[in-house]
Amino acid sequence: MTDVVAGVDGCPAGWMVVTWTGRPTDIPQARIIEDFTGVLRLPAGVIAVDMPIGFPERACTGGRPACVAARARLGDRQSSVFSVPSRAAVMCTEYRQACRINQLNSDPPKKVSKQCFNLFDKMREIDALITPDLQDRVFEVHPELAFWAMNGQRPLALPKKVKSRPDPAGMALRRELLTVAGFPVDALLRDTWKAREAAEDDVLDACATAWSARRIRDGGHVRLPPDPPCDGRGLRMEINA
């Protein structure tokens, strides 16, 4: 199997993908791929994606055990991990319907946040393709959990965004952590795309997920929870870093 890994983050134009061999001396490549089918066609042995894989039949306070475990490690950055709704709610294409269905399938009854609902299209896109066997290659990750791991398993002091805008100091901190952790972010090659298709934080997050993909490939990653439950389709509900 190829030693290339891929880090993937959702962006307005589809999926921001960073491919890398995992070696600090090798140059990573960033590109936009329109759909997740195209991501799966990449010659990558491990694909790490910042998007939930596996949905509970009934949603609980705090979301899946993986969400709760990740949030507990992130300190002031914990708001970056949202609670994954019930599978039935994720399958809804209209916001009010999603809220109503999740209220019927959550303990205690809870609506869906608009921010989470805006990701449902991408969550359904992966869910339509993923299988338990494919989870040997495709792993759920989270950029802020990757930065936590790079930072000696300590929460970051600075946010990535302030009032929905990238924070220069927080972005610089994350670039520094990537560099020190062996990811050559300053050497990153980029395809050409428009600002409305992908933002700078999408690229940075894809770099972080590529770093996590290398850790997964090499067997040095953290899996939350260590013994993850499976959803009704047999998909492991876990977050890796």
DRENDO-1510 file (C-alpha; in Angstrom, 1 decimal, always signed):
<recs>
REC; n; res; u; v; w
REC; 1; MET; +0.0; +0.0; +0.0 .
REC; 2; THR; +1.2; +3.5; -0.8 .
REC; 3; ASP; +2.8; +5.5; +2.0 .
REC; 4; VAL; +1.0; +8.7; +0.9 .
REC; 5; VAL; -1.6; +10.0; +3.3 .
REC; 6; ALA; -4.4; +12.6; +2.8 .
REC; 7; GLY; -5.8; +15.1; +5.1 .
REC; 8; VAL; -9.3; +16.4; +4.2 .
REC; 9; ASP; -11.4; +19.3; +5.4 .
REC; 10; GLY; -14.7; +20.5; +4.0 .
REC; 11; CYS; -14.7; +23.8; +2.1 .
REC; 12; PRO; -17.3; +25.8; +0.1 .
REC; 13; ALA; -16.1; +24.2; -3.2 .
REC; 14; GLY; -16.1; +20.7; -1.9 .
REC; 15; TRP; -13.2; +19.2; -0.1 .
REC; 16; MET; -9.8; +20.7; +0.7 .
REC; 17; VAL; -7.3; +17.9; +0.4 .
REC; 18; VAL; -3.6; +17.9; +1.4 .
REC; 19; THR; -1.5; +14.9; +0.3 .
REC; 20; TRP; +1.8; +14.1; +1.9 .
REC; 21; THR; +4.3; +11.2; +2.3 .
REC; 22; GLY; +4.7; +12.0; +6.0 .
REC; 23; ARG; +8.3; +12.9; +5.7 .
REC; 24; PRO; +9.4; +16.4; +6.7 .
REC; 25; THR; +11.7; +16.7; +3.7 .
REC; 26; ASP; +8.9; +15.9; +1.2 .
REC; 27; ILE; +6.6; +18.7; -0.1 .
REC; 28; PRO; +2.9; +18.3; +0.6 .
REC; 29; GLN; +0.3; +19.3; -2.0 .
REC; 30; ALA; -3.1; +21.1; -1.5 .
REC; 31; ARG; -6.0; +20.9; -3.9 .
REC; 32; ILE; -9.7; +21.1; -4.0 .
REC; 33; ILE; -11.7; +17.9; -4.9 .
REC; 34; GLU; -15.3; +18.4; -5.7 .
REC; 35; ASP; -16.8; +15.3; -4.2 .
REC; 36; PHE; -15.8; +12.6; -1.7 .
REC; 37; THR; -15.8; +9.9; -4.4 .
REC; 38; GLY; -12.9; +11.8; -5.9 .
REC; 39; VAL; -11.2; +11.8; -2.5 .
REC; 40; LEU; -11.5; +8.0; -2.3 .
REC; 41; ARG; -9.8; +7.7; -5.7 .
REC; 42; LEU; -6.6; +9.3; -4.4 .
REC; 43; PRO; -3.6; +6.9; -4.1 .
REC; 44; ALA; -3.5; +7.4; -0.3 .
REC; 45; GLY; -3.2; +4.6; +2.2 .
REC; 46; VAL; -4.8; +6.6; +4.9 .
REC; 47; ILE; -7.5; +9.4; +4.5 .
REC; 48; ALA; -8.2; +11.5; +7.6 .
REC; 49; VAL; -11.3; +13.7; +7.3 .
REC; 50; ASP; -12.7; +16.4; +9.6 .
REC; 51; MET; -16.3; +15.2; +9.4 .
REC; 52; PRO; -18.4; +13.0; +11.6 .
REC; 53; ILE; -18.5; +9.3; +10.6 .
REC; 54; GLY; -21.2; +7.3; +12.3 .
REC; 55; PHE; -24.4; +8.7; +13.8 .
REC; 56; PRO; -26.3; +7.5; +16.9 .
REC; 57; GLU; -29.9; +6.4; +16.7 .
REC; 58; ARG; -30.6; +8.5; +19.7 .
REC; 59; ALA; -28.6; +11.6; +20.4 .
REC; 60; CYS; -27.5; +12.3; +24.0 .
REC; 61; THR; -26.3; +15.5; +25.8 .
REC; 62; GLY; -22.9; +16.3; +24.5 .
REC; 63; GLY; -23.1; +14.1; +21.5 .
REC; 64; ARG; -21.3; +10.8; +20.9 .
REC; 65; PRO; -18.8; +9.6; +23.4 .
REC; 66; ALA; -16.1; +10.6; +20.9 .
REC; 67; CYS; -17.4; +14.2; +20.9 .
REC; 68; VAL; -17.5; +14.3; +24.7 .
REC; 69; ALA; -14.0; +12.9; +25.0 .
REC; 70; ALA; -12.5; +15.3; +22.5 .
REC; 71; ARG; -14.2; +18.3; +24.0 .
REC; 72; ALA; -12.9; +17.4; +27.5 .
REC; 73; ARG; -9.3; +17.7; +26.1 .
REC; 74; LEU; -9.6; +21.1; +24.3 .
REC; 75; GLY; -10.2; +23.5; +27.1 .
REC; 76; ASP; -11.3; +26.9; +25.7 .
REC; 77; ARG; -11.3; +25.4; +22.2 .
REC; 78; GLN; -14.0; +22.8; +23.1 .
REC; 79; SER; -16.7; +24.8; +21.2 .
REC; 80; SER; -15.1; +23.6; +17.9 .
REC; 81; VAL; -16.5; +20.1; +18.6 .
REC; 82; PHE; -20.2; +20.1; +18.0 .
REC; 83; SER; -22.6; +17.5; +19.2 .
REC; 84; VAL; -23.5; +15.0; +16.5 .
REC; 85; PRO; -27.3; +14.7; +16.1 .
REC; 86; SER; -29.3; +11.5; +15.6 .
REC; 87; ARG; -29.0; +9.6; +12.3 .
REC; 88; ALA; -32.6; +10.4; +11.4 .
REC; 89; ALA; -32.0; +14.1; +11.9 .
REC; 90; VAL; -28.8; +14.1; +9.7 .
REC; 91; MET; -30.9; +12.5; +6.9 .
REC; 92; CYS; -33.2; +15.5; +6.8 .
REC; 93; THR; -32.7; +18.2; +4.2 .
REC; 94; GLU; -34.8; +20.9; +5.7 .
REC; 95; TYR; -33.7; +22.7; +8.9 .
REC; 96; ARG; -37.0; +22.8; +10.8 .
REC; 97; GLN; -37.6; +19.1; +10.0 .
REC; 98; ALA; -34.2; +18.2; +11.2 .
REC; 99; CYS; -34.9; +20.0; +14.5 .
REC; 100; ARG; -38.2; +18.3; +14.9 .
REC; 101; ILE; -36.8; +14.8; +14.1 .
REC; 102; ASN; -33.9; +15.2; +16.4 .
REC; 103; GLN; -36.2; +16.3; +19.3 .
REC; 104; LEU; -38.0; +13.0; +18.8 .
REC; 105; ASN; -34.7; +11.1; +18.8 .
REC; 106; SER; -32.6; +12.7; +21.6 .
REC; 107; ASP; -32.5; +12.5; +25.4 .
REC; 108; PRO; -33.3; +15.1; +26.5 .
REC; 109; PRO; -35.1; +16.4; +23.4 .
REC; 110; LYS; -32.9; +18.9; +21.6 .
REC; 111; LYS; -32.9; +20.8; +18.3 .
REC; 112; VAL; -30.1; +21.0; +15.8 .
REC; 113; SER; -27.8; +24.0; +15.7 .
REC; 114; LYS; -27.8; +25.8; +12.3 .
REC; 115; GLN; -24.0; +25.5; +12.1 .
REC; 116; CYS; -24.2; +21.7; +12.4 .
REC; 117; PHE; -27.1; +21.5; +9.9 .
REC; 118; ASN; -25.0; +23.4; +7.4 .
REC; 119; LEU; -22.7; +20.4; +7.4 .
REC; 120; PHE; -25.4; +17.8; +6.8 .
REC; 121; ASP; -24.8; +17.6; +3.1 .
REC; 122; LYS; -21.2; +16.6; +3.6 .
REC; 123; MET; -22.0; +14.3; +6.4 .
REC; 124; ARG; -24.5; +12.5; +4.2 .
REC; 125; GLU; -22.1; +12.4; +1.3 .
REC; 126; ILE; -19.5; +10.5; +3.4 .
REC; 127; ASP; -22.2; +8.3; +5.0 .
REC; 128; ALA; -23.4; +7.2; +1.5 .
REC; 129; LEU; -19.9; +5.9; +0.7 .
REC; 130; ILE; -18.4; +4.7; +3.9 .
REC; 131; THR; -18.5; +1.1; +5.2 .
REC; 132; PRO; -17.0; -0.6; +8.3 .
REC; 133; ASP; -14.4; -2.1; +6.0 .
REC; 134; LEU; -13.5; +1.2; +4.5 .
REC; 135; GLN; -12.9; +2.6; +8.0 .
REC; 136; ASP; -9.6; +0.7; +7.8 .
REC; 137; ARG; -8.6; +3.5; +5.4 .
REC; 138; VAL; -10.9; +6.5; +6.1 .
REC; 139; PHE; -10.7; +7.9; +9.6 .
REC; 140; GLU; -12.6; +10.7; +11.4 .
REC; 141; VAL; -10.3; +13.3; +12.8 .
REC; 142; HIS; -10.6; +16.9; +14.1 .
REC; 143; PRO; -8.0; +19.7; +13.5 .
REC; 144; GLU; -8.2; +21.2; +17.0 .
REC; 145; LEU; -7.5; +17.8; +18.4 .
REC; 146; ALA; -4.5; +17.4; +16.1 .
REC; 147; PHE; -3.2; +20.8; +17.3 .
REC; 148; TRP; -3.8; +19.6; +20.9 .
REC; 149; ALA; -1.7; +16.6; +20.2 .
REC; 150; MET; +1.1; +18.7; +18.6 .
REC; 151; ASN; +1.0; +21.0; +21.7 .
REC; 152; GLY; +2.0; +18.2; +24.0 .
REC; 153; GLN; -1.6; +17.2; +24.6 .
REC; 154; ARG; -2.4; +20.6; +25.9 .
REC; 155; PRO; -5.2; +23.0; +24.8 .
REC; 156; LEU; -4.2; +25.9; +22.7 .
REC; 157; ALA; -4.3; +29.3; +24.3 .
REC; 158; LEU; -5.4; +31.2; +21.2 .
REC; 159; PRO; -8.5; +30.6; +19.0 .
REC; 160; LYS; -8.3; +30.0; +15.3 .
REC; 161; LYS; -11.1; +32.5; +14.7 .
REC; 162; VAL; -12.6; +35.5; +16.4 .
REC; 163; LYS; -16.1; +36.5; +15.5 .
REC; 164; SER; -16.0; +34.1; +12.5 .
REC; 165; ARG; -12.8; +35.7; +11.1 .
REC; 166; PRO; -9.4; +34.1; +11.1 .
REC; 167; ASP; -7.3; +35.4; +14.1 .
REC; 168; PRO; -3.7; +36.1; +12.8 .
REC; 169; ALA; -2.1; +35.2; +16.1 .
REC; 170; GLY; -4.1; +32.0; +16.4 .
REC; 171; MET; -3.3; +31.0; +12.8 .
REC; 172; ALA; +0.4; +31.8; +13.3 .
REC; 173; LEU; +0.5; +29.6; +16.4 .
REC; 174; ARG; -1.0; +26.7; +14.5 .
REC; 175; ARG; +1.5; +27.1; +11.6 .
REC; 176; GLU; +4.3; +27.0; +14.2 .
REC; 177; LEU; +3.0; +23.9; +15.8 .
REC; 178; LEU; +2.8; +22.2; +12.4 .
REC; 179; THR; +6.3; +23.1; +11.6 .
REC; 180; VAL; +7.7; +21.9; +14.9 .
REC; 181; ALA; +5.7; +18.7; +14.6 .
REC; 182; GLY; +7.4; +17.9; +11.3 .
REC; 183; PHE; +4.8; +19.1; +8.8 .
REC; 184; PRO; +6.5; +21.4; +6.2 .
REC; 185; VAL; +3.7; +23.9; +6.0 .
REC; 186; ASP; +5.8; +26.7; +4.6 .
REC; 187; ALA; +6.7; +24.4; +1.6 .
REC; 188; LEU; +3.1; +23.5; +0.8 .
REC; 189; LEU; +2.3; +23.5; -2.9 .
REC; 190; ARG; -1.2; +24.8; -3.8 .
REC; 191; ASP; -3.4; +24.4; -6.8 .
REC; 192; THR; -5.1; +27.6; -7.9 .
REC; 193; TRP; -8.6; +28.4; -6.4 .
REC; 194; LYS; -10.7; +31.4; -5.7 .
REC; 195; ALA; -11.1; +32.8; -2.1 .
REC; 196; ARG; -14.8; +31.9; -2.2 .
REC; 197; GLU; -14.0; +28.3; -2.9 .
REC; 198; ALA; -11.7; +27.7; +0.1 .
REC; 199; ALA; -10.4; +29.9; +2.9 .
REC; 200; GLU; -7.0; +29.9; +4.5 .
REC; 201; ASP; -8.2; +28.2; +7.6 .
REC; 202; ASP; -9.6; +25.4; +5.4 .
REC; 203; VAL; -6.0; +24.8; +4.1 .
REC; 204; LEU; -4.5; +24.9; +7.6 .
REC; 205; ASP; -7.1; +22.5; +8.9 .
REC; 206; ALA; -6.4; +20.1; +6.0 .
REC; 207; CYS; -2.7; +20.3; +6.9 .
REC; 208; ALA; -3.5; +19.3; +10.5 .
REC; 209; THR; -5.6; +16.4; +9.3 .
REC; 210; ALA; -2.8; +15.2; +7.1 .
REC; 211; TRP; -0.5; +15.3; +10.1 .
REC; 212; SER; -3.1; +13.1; +11.9 .
REC; 213; ALA; -3.3; +10.8; +8.9 .
REC; 214; ARG; +0.5; +10.2; +9.2 .
REC; 215; ARG; +0.1; +9.4; +12.9 .
REC; 216; ILE; -2.7; +6.9; +12.1 .
REC; 217; ARG; -0.6; +5.3; +9.4 .
REC; 218; ASP; +2.3; +4.9; +11.7 .
REC; 219; GLY; +0.3; +3.7; +14.7 .
REC; 220; GLY; +1.1; +6.6; +17.0 .
REC; 221; HIS; -2.3; +8.3; +17.2 .
REC; 222; VAL; -4.7; +8.8; +20.0 .
REC; 223; ARG; -8.2; +7.3; +19.5 .
REC; 224; LEU; -11.2; +8.7; +21.4 .
REC; 225; PRO; -12.7; +6.8; +23.0 .
REC; 226; PRO; -10.2; +3.9; +23.1 .
REC; 227; ASP; -13.0; +1.4; +22.6 .
REC; 228; PRO; -15.5; +3.2; +20.4 .
REC; 229; PRO; -19.1; +2.1; +20.0 .
REC; 230; CYS; -20.6; +1.4; +16.6 .
REC; 231; ASP; -23.7; +3.0; +15.1 .
REC; 232; GLY; -26.6; +1.1; +13.6 .
REC; 233; ARG; -24.6; +0.5; +10.4 .
REC; 234; GLY; -21.6; -0.9; +12.2 .
REC; 235; LEU; -19.5; +2.2; +11.8 .
REC; 236; ARG; -17.1; +3.1; +14.6 .
REC; 237; MET; -17.9; +6.4; +16.2 .
REC; 238; GLU; -14.5; +7.7; +17.1 .
REC; 239; ILE; -12.2; +10.7; +16.6 .
REC; 240; ASN; -8.5; +10.2; +16.0 .
REC; 241; ALA; -5.5; +12.5; +16.5 .
</recs>
